[in-house]
Amino acid sequence: MTTHTTRMLILGSGPAGLSAAIYGARAGMKPIVVQGIQPGGQLTTTTDVENYPGFRDVIQGPWLMDEMQAQAEHVGTRLMYDTIVEVDLSRRPFRLIGDGGDVYEGEVLVIATGAQAKWLGLDSEEALKGKGVSACATCDGFFYRGRKVAVIGGGNTAVEEALYLTNHSDDVTLIHRRDSLRAEKILQERLFANEKITVLWNKGVERFVGDGDPEGLVALELRDTVTGELSRLDVEGGFVAIGHHPATELFRGHLELDADGYIAVQTGSTRTSVEGVFACGDVMDKVYRQAVTAAGTGCMAALDAERFLAEVEFEHVREAAE
């Protein structure tokens, strides 16, 4: 067992965590990034990325994260392959313990553990992820311009995704297991008023149907939740929009979380309920959830952390002089 100490400890290695590391390293804070269970974050499971600034051509998600990691290491970040199982935020330096027993201590802590989209859990869904099946219309809707698409879900996320997709498709179907939506009334009014959207009630996805070479989504096999009857809906894009799981279980009882389990931060900053602890990326953002916004809040977290340490160190110097 080894103890690793740093001025800036970062948990999570997606765009938010690595952006925080780049800014922290350039500020001389010698950050340590504990990469967690999915090094590189969700972009490592994404193929085509067309909306990250700076690249005129489509780039690959894993390549982008490799480049971010290389940049972070180049400016002085240490990346540790470990999974944190225990945290102590009761005093500084903050203390995190890895599953192998290693201890990580940081004068400030940046949490960038992200959030995972909820999926239906079907084998056919897994087989066609990135081949017509997606959990982010904002990320992937552009690839389905002029094509027939479907959104699965009945809450705010599903309705917002369906409305967004009408920017690219004139034939959007919303599929919901019940006979009424859970989304806010104003969103439902916008949905029902949009002539490009059709709603299928009391329908659940039984199977995502693939075909072609290379294989891609061609249809959804649906089951009526009332009668049990099977039907087929031909689509080229299927967007699962049933919510997200923020990776915050480790911090329950240690930090203030909102009603949906995301880390609560002060408006306009990345400061959490514990001084010296900052949160960035999808773990605190349930609205935008984009790689570029995650990177932006990672920058914010590093700047917030640097200012916090400067204030603390100034106070120590002043107290020593008195």
Beta strands, then each sheet from edge to edge (+ up, - down):
strand 1: 3-11
strand 2: 32-34
strand 3: 48-49
strand 4: 59-60
strand 5: 78-80
strand 6: 84-88
strand 7: 94-98
strand 8: 103-111
strand 9: 115-117
strand 10: 133-134
strand 11: 149-152
strand 12: 172-175
strand 13: 197-200
strand 14: 203-211
strand 15: 216-224
strand 16: 230-234
strand 17: 237-240
strand 18: 244-246
strand 19: 277-279
sheet 1: 5+ 2+ 1+ 8+ 7- 6+
sheet 2: 5+ 2+ 1+ 8+ 19+
sheet 3: 3+ 4-
sheet 4: 9+ 18-
sheet 5: 10+ 17+ 11+ 12+ 13+
sheet 6: 14+ 15- 16+
end
